Amino acid sequence: MSNHLFEQHGRRQAGFTLVELVVVIIIIGILGAIGAARYFDRRGFDSNAFAEQTRAMLRFSQKLAIAQNRAVFTQLNGSTIGLCFASAMPCPSGSMVPAVAGNSGATSCSPSNWYCAAPPGTIAYAVTPSSASTICFTPLGQPGLPSGGNCTTSGFTGATVNITGDGNTNAVSIAAETGYVF
C-alpha cells in the first residue's frame, strides 16, 4: 500500500519546506521594516500631543480668567505658547502665569515656573488670522484680542492654531462668541 503521506516506516511527514520558510522570513522582514519605520518616527505622535497641549493651555487660560476675574493673554509667537496677565510681548516677568508643575522644559520658556510650552523640534505651528498672535480671555471667559493693554471682544471672529508634523495638520480652534476651544 503506497501512500505519499506516509514514509516507509508508516509515520506521517511533518514540517515545512525550505522554500516555505524562506518566503515567511522575507514577509516578516518586510513587515518589520515598515513597522520599525513607523515606530521610530515620532512626528505624528508629537504633533497630536502638542495639539492637545495647546487646547489644554487655551482652556486653562479661559478658566483662569473667569476664576481670577481678570484678563489672561495667551501669547502665540511661533516658537512658544505662554500665558500672561499682561498683553505686552514678551511677557514681563511679574505678569507670567505660574505653572503648577513647571513648563515643558523648553529653553525658550524661561523662567521654568512660567506656564509656557514649546513645540518639539519637528513640529511647527501658525495662527490664523495672523492678527491673533495674542488671544485673550475676558473675566467673563469671552475671547478677544488685546487693545491698549486690555482685552476687547469686538472684532474677534475666531482663531485657529494649525500644528503641522508628519505631513498632517492638527487644527486647534477658538470659537468667536463663547471661547469654546476645539
C-alpha positions as a printed NumPy array, in Angstrom:
array([[  0.   ,   0.   ,   0.   ],
       [  1.747,   3.046,  -1.231],
       [  0.615,   6.406,   0.149],
       [  2.667,   9.54 ,  -0.36 ],
       [  1.719,  10.87 ,   3.076],
       [  3.448,   8.023,   4.801],
       [  7.102,   7.11 ,   4.814],
       [  8.305,   3.586,   4.536],
       [  8.066,   3.234,   8.304],
       [  4.415,   4.276,   8.383],
       [  4.875,   7.713,  10.016],
       [  3.387,  10.899,   8.604],
       [  5.827,  13.524,   7.333],
       [  5.548,  16.895,   9.069],
       [  7.279,  20.285,   8.732],
       [  7.833,  22.995,   6.175],
       [  9.852,  23.009,   3.048],
       [ 12.859,  25.284,   2.745],
       [ 11.013,  27.449,   0.184],
       [  8.095,  27.994,   2.575],
       [ 10.428,  29.013,   5.4  ],
       [ 12.326,  31.48 ,   3.189],
       [  9.068,  33.088,   1.97 ],
       [  7.804,  33.508,   5.564],
       [ 11.118,  35.046,   6.676],
       [ 11.017,  37.518,   3.771],
       [  7.428,  38.542,   4.597],
       [  8.289,  39.027,   8.289],
       [ 11.312,  41.123,   7.281],
       [  9.218,  43.404,   5.069],
       [  6.545,  43.893,   7.743],
       [  9.233,  44.52 ,  10.363],
       [ 10.915,  47.187,   8.245],
       [  7.629,  49.019,   7.709],
       [  6.66 ,  48.724,  11.374],
       [ 10.038,  49.897,  12.635],
       [  9.948,  52.995,  10.44 ],
       [  6.528,  53.958,  11.838],
       [  7.588,  53.128,  15.383],
       [ 10.672,  55.347,  15.364],
       [  9.052,  58.301,  13.55 ],
       [  7.539,  60.347,  16.369],
       [  6.379,  63.379,  14.384],
       [  2.772,  62.202,  14.168],
       [  2.64 ,  61.489,  17.884],
       [  4.4  ,  64.759,  18.743],
       [  2.012,  66.741,  16.545],
       [ -1.065,  65.221,  18.201],
       [  0.392,  65.671,  21.685],
       [  1.285,  69.324,  21.096],
       [ -2.206,  69.989,  19.684],
       [ -3.743,  68.557,  22.859],
       [ -1.33 ,  70.582,  24.998],
       [ -2.318,  73.743,  23.095],
       [ -6.028,  73.018,  23.648],
       [ -5.401,  72.48 ,  27.352],
       [ -3.459,  75.74 ,  27.666],
       [ -6.182,  77.739,  25.905],
       [ -8.906,  76.169,  28.054],
       [ -6.878,  76.844,  31.196],
       [ -6.39 ,  80.454,  30.1  ],
       [-10.153,  80.902,  29.807],
       [-10.89 ,  79.231,  33.14 ],
       [ -8.163,  81.244,  34.892],
       [ -9.614,  84.495,  33.534],
       [-13.003,  83.593,  34.975],
       [-11.605,  82.344,  38.293],
       [ -9.389,  85.374,  38.921],
       [-11.822,  87.877,  37.385],
       [ -9.161,  89.428,  35.142],
       [ -7.97 ,  89.131,  31.586],
       [ -5.499,  86.395,  30.675],
       [ -3.438,  86.662,  27.484],
       [ -2.232,  83.59 ,  25.549],
       [  0.817,  84.583,  23.539],
       [  1.498,  82.526,  20.409],
       [  4.743,  83.843,  18.953],
       [  5.538,  80.901,  16.648],
       [  8.172,  79.327,  18.882],
       [  6.318,  79.141,  22.221],
       [  2.861,  79.411,  23.721],
       [  2.759,  81.217,  27.055],
       [  0.127,  82.548,  29.448],
       [  0.432,  86.082,  30.762],
       [ -1.61 ,  88.569,  32.785],
       [ -0.369,  91.414,  30.537],
       [ -0.699,  91.951,  26.813],
       [  2.932,  93.027,  26.368],
       [  5.131,  90.74 ,  24.271],
       [  7.345,  89.302,  25.557],
       [  5.525,  88.749,  28.803],
       [  7.005,  90.789,  31.694],
       [  8.375,  88.541,  34.43 ],
       [  5.922,  89.828,  37.056],
       [  2.936,  89.063,  34.807],
       [  3.746,  85.458,  33.846],
       [  1.11 ,  82.906,  34.81 ],
       [  2.873,  80.398,  37.071],
       [  2.754,  76.756,  36.055],
       [  1.71 ,  74.276,  38.686],
       [  4.375,  71.694,  37.822],
       [  6.799,  73.729,  35.721],
       [  6.83 ,  74.241,  31.977],
       [  7.678,  71.796,  29.228],
       [ 11.409,  72.244,  29.804],
       [ 11.958,  74.195,  26.62 ],
       [ 14.887,  76.579,  26.778],
       [ 12.769,  79.258,  25.107],
       [ 10.347,  79.115,  28.069],
       [ 12.23 ,  80.907,  30.793],
       [ 11.826,  81.017,  33.772],
       [ 10.955,  77.386,  34.439],
       [  7.907,  78.191,  36.589],
       [  6.106,  80.057,  33.765],
       [  3.102,  78.351,  32.167],
       [  4.722,  78.051,  28.755],
       [  5.217,  75.324,  26.156],
       [  7.314,  74.992,  23.036],
       [  6.653,  72.547,  20.209],
       [  9.086,  69.663,  19.711],
       [ 11.801,  70.302,  17.123],
       [  9.988,  68.65 ,  14.206],
       [  6.654,  70.386,  14.857],
       [  5.629,  73.861,  13.688],
       [  2.525,  75.948,  14.245],
       [  0.905,  79.025,  12.752],
       [ -2.059,  81.121,  13.884],
       [ -4.799,  82.335,  11.561],
       [ -5.669,  85.095,  11.325],
       [ -2.17 ,  86.401,  11.901],
       [ -3.574,  89.263,  13.991],
       [ -4.398,  86.639,  16.646],
       [ -0.794,  86.123,  17.771],
       [ -2.093,  87.014,  21.231],
       [ -5.527,  85.746,  22.171],
       [ -7.038,  86.964,  25.413],
       [ -9.97 ,  85.921,  27.534],
       [-12.041,  88.48 ,  29.433],
       [-13.09 ,  87.965,  33.075],
       [-16.333,  86.571,  31.642],
       [-14.417,  83.993,  29.584],
       [-15.097,  85.619,  26.224],
       [-12.261,  85.502,  23.695],
       [-10.791,  88.641,  22.263],
       [ -7.71 ,  90.47 ,  21.079],
       [ -5.515,  92.836,  23.079],
       [ -6.106,  96.538,  22.535],
       [ -4.347,  99.204,  24.558],
       [ -3.391,  96.721,  27.281],
       [ -6.977,  95.483,  27.637],
       [ -8.842,  92.514,  26.207],
       [-11.533,  93.528,  23.708],
       [-14.003,  91.129,  22.191],
       [-15.045,  93.423,  19.349],
       [-13.547,  92.347,  16.065],
       [-12.632,  88.847,  17.24 ],
       [-14.025,  86.414,  14.667],
       [-12.36 ,  83.287,  15.982],
       [ -8.874,  81.912,  15.553],
       [ -7.193,  78.673,  14.557],
       [ -3.789,  77.319,  15.52 ],
       [ -2.572,  74.933,  12.794],
       [  0.001,  72.472,  14.141],
       [  1.9  ,  70.537,  11.471],
       [  4.058,  67.457,  11.676],
       [  4.345,  64.144,   9.806],
       [  2.567,  65.694,   6.826],
       [ -0.621,  66.156,   8.866],
       [ -2.152,  69.321,  10.26 ],
       [ -3.975,  69.418,  13.579],
       [ -6.269,  72.413,  13.931],
       [ -6.996,  73.943,  17.337],
       [ -9.845,  76.453,  17.018],
       [-11.36 ,  79.071,  19.331],
       [-14.998,  79.964,  18.728],
       [-15.749,  83.676,  18.456],
       [-18.606,  84.18 ,  20.888],
       [-18.144,  81.52 ,  23.537],
       [-14.398,  80.912,  23.514],
       [-15.035,  77.209,  23.107],
       [-11.726,  75.504,  22.272],
       [-11.906,  72.531,  19.932]])
